[in-house]
Amino acid sequence: MKTQMKFLLAPAMLLLSGAGLWGQATKMAVIDMQAAIANTKEGQAQIAELQKKYGPKEQEFQKRAQDIQTKQDQLKKTQNTISDEAKASLEAEITRLKTALQRDTDDAQADSEADQQKMLQLVGGKVVQAVTKYSQDNQIMIVFDLSSQPNNLVCCASAPDITRDVIALYDKMNAAGGTAAAPTASAPAATKPAAPPARPAGTAAPAK
């Protein structure tokens, strides 16, 4: 299951005002906040940590789901030849395994989403600071976030996309922190943060 991370930090339109900015700035620009968060060096390091933490869990859940499927196939093939007692025992085991897998998947999903929100609060807040500084330095009054939902921007052909510039400024502003980053090409535009662990086939989504 590929669950897209929800970005709650950046509004559809960031109104950035600093000392004297409103009196001077007349330009507007656009940014992809999701790409900016995901492609800063700190964001990449945080995403790598999430993948390292939850990747093994996803593999474990997939293996357990396959084992359950194997037992279901076994039951289907032998249900007319085995005793009622053996059939009931196998059905009970399958139910127990499904219940345990559902519970563990739900727990991992909740933990993953909580860790993702912590990452967003950490990195996303700093990205907004970088956007503010870039806008002040370049006399930009309004910055539209192209990645927000809903996105009310209809046409902005002449507005510059400042995503790459903000990523570079973010890394410069936060270089002193010594944040380790995974090797990457120059500011890819569409990298997404890690998704929560995949939900194995046959398990229901948790109630919202």
C-alpha positions in Angstrom: 0.0 0.0 0.0 1.5 3.3 -1.0 0.2 6.0 1.3 1.2 9.5 0.4 2.3 11.6 3.3 0.0 14.5 4.2 1.7 17.8 4.3 -0.1 20.0 6.9 2.5 22.7 7.4 2.3 24.7 4.2 -0.9 26.5 3.3 -1.9 27.0 -0.3 -0.6 30.5 -0.2 2.2 31.7 2.0 1.9 35.5 2.7 5.4 36.5 3.7 5.9 40.0 5.2 9.0 41.3 6.8 10.3 44.8 7.7 9.4 47.0 4.8 8.6 44.0 2.5 5.0 44.9 1.7 6.0 48.5 0.8 8.6 47.2 -1.7 7.7 43.8 -3.0 5.4 43.4 -6.0 6.5 40.0 -7.3 5.0 36.5 -6.7 6.5 33.1 -7.0 5.6 29.4 -6.7 7.1 26.5 -4.7 6.6 22.8 -4.4 6.7 22.5 -0.6 6.6 18.7 -0.7 9.7 18.5 -3.0 11.4 21.2 -0.9 10.9 19.3 2.3 11.9 16.0 0.7 15.0 17.2 -1.1 16.8 19.3 1.5 19.8 17.4 2.9 18.1 17.2 6.3 14.9 16.0 4.8 16.7 13.3 2.9 18.5 12.2 6.0 15.2 12.1 8.0 13.5 10.1 5.2 16.4 7.6 5.1 16.0 7.1 8.8 12.3 6.4 8.4 12.9 3.9 5.6 15.6 2.2 7.7 13.2 1.9 10.7 10.1 0.8 8.9 11.5 -1.1 5.9 12.1 -4.3 7.8 8.7 -4.1 9.3 7.1 -3.9 5.9 9.1 -7.0 4.7 8.0 -8.9 7.9 4.4 -8.1 7.3 4.6 -9.2 3.6 6.2 -12.5 4.7 3.5 -13.1 7.3 0.8 -12.3 4.8 2.3 -14.8 2.4 2.4 -17.5 5.2 -1.3 -16.8 5.8 -2.1 -17.2 2.1 -0.2 -20.5 2.0 -2.4 -21.8 4.9 -5.5 -20.6 3.2 -4.5 -22.4 0.0 -3.8 -25.5 2.1 -7.3 -25.3 3.7 -9.0 -24.9 0.3 -7.2 -27.9 -1.2 -7.8 -30.3 1.8 -11.1 -29.1 3.3 -13.0 -32.1 1.7 -10.4 -34.7 2.8 -9.4 -33.7 6.3 -11.4 -34.3 9.5 -13.7 -31.6 10.8 -11.4 -31.3 13.8 -8.4 -30.6 11.6 -10.3 -28.2 9.5 -11.5 -26.2 12.5 -8.0 -26.1 13.9 -6.6 -24.8 10.7 -9.4 -22.2 10.3 -8.8 -21.0 13.9 -5.0 -20.7 13.2 -5.6 -18.6 10.1 -8.0 -16.3 12.0 -5.5 -15.9 14.8 -2.7 -15.1 12.4 -4.8 -12.6 10.5 -5.9 -10.8 13.7 -2.3 -10.6 14.9 -1.1 -9.3 11.6 -3.9 -6.7 11.5 -3.0 -5.5 15.0 0.7 -5.2 14.3 0.2 -3.5 11.0 -2.1 -0.9 12.6 0.4 -0.3 15.3 3.3 0.2 12.8 1.1 2.4 10.7 0.3 4.7 13.6 4.0 4.8 14.7 5.1 5.6 11.1 2.6 8.4 10.7 3.6 9.9 14.1 7.3 9.9 13.1 6.5 11.4 9.7 4.6 14.3 11.4 7.6 14.9 13.7 9.8 15.1 10.6 7.4 17.5 8.9 7.3 19.7 11.9 11.1 19.8 12.1 12.0 20.2 8.4 8.8 21.9 7.2 9.1 24.7 9.7 12.7 25.4 8.6 11.6 25.4 5.0 9.1 28.1 5.7 11.9 30.1 7.3 14.0 29.7 4.2 11.1 30.7 2.0 10.6 33.8 4.1 14.2 34.8 3.9 14.4 34.1 0.2 11.3 36.2 -0.4 12.6 39.1 1.7 16.0 39.0 -0.1 14.3 39.0 -3.5 11.3 41.3 -2.8 8.7 38.6 -3.3 5.4 39.3 -1.6 3.4 36.1 -2.3 4.5 32.5 -2.7 2.0 29.9 -3.8 2.5 26.3 -2.8 1.9 24.1 -5.8 1.8 20.9 -3.8 -0.9 21.8 -1.4 -4.4 20.4 -1.6 -6.7 22.0 -2.6 -4.5 24.1 -4.9 -6.4 27.2 -6.0 -3.7 28.5 -8.4 -5.2 28.6 -11.9 -2.5 30.3 -13.9 0.9 31.7 -13.0 2.9 31.3 -16.1 5.2 34.2 -15.4 5.9 33.4 -11.8 9.3 31.9 -11.0 9.5 28.5 -9.4 11.8 29.0 -6.4 11.8 25.4 -5.1 15.4 24.7 -6.0 16.6 28.0 -4.7 14.8 27.5 -1.4 16.4 24.0 -1.1 19.8 25.4 -1.6 19.2 28.3 0.8 17.8 25.8 3.4 20.9 23.6 3.2 23.1 26.7 3.5 21.2 28.0 6.5 21.3 24.7 8.3 24.8 23.5 7.3 26.1 24.3 10.7 23.9 21.5 12.2 26.0 18.9 10.5 23.0 16.9 9.4 24.0 13.8 7.5 22.3 13.3 4.2 22.0 10.4 1.8 23.8 10.9 -1.6 21.5 12.4 -4.2 21.4 14.1 -7.6 20.9 17.8 -7.7 17.5 18.7 -6.2 15.1 16.3 -8.0 11.7 17.9 -8.3 9.4 15.0 -7.5 11.0 13.0 -4.6 8.4 12.0 -2.0 8.9 11.1 1.7 8.7 7.6 2.9 5.3 6.0 3.0 4.1 4.2 6.1 4.5 0.4 6.1 2.5 -1.4 3.4 -0.7 -3.0 4.5 -0.7 -6.6 3.5 -3.4 -7.9 1.3 -6.5 -9.0 3.1 -6.1 -6.7 6.0 -8.5 -3.8 6.6 -7.5 -0.2 6.9 -7.7 1.2 10.4 -10.8 3.3 11.2 -10.2 7.0 11.1 
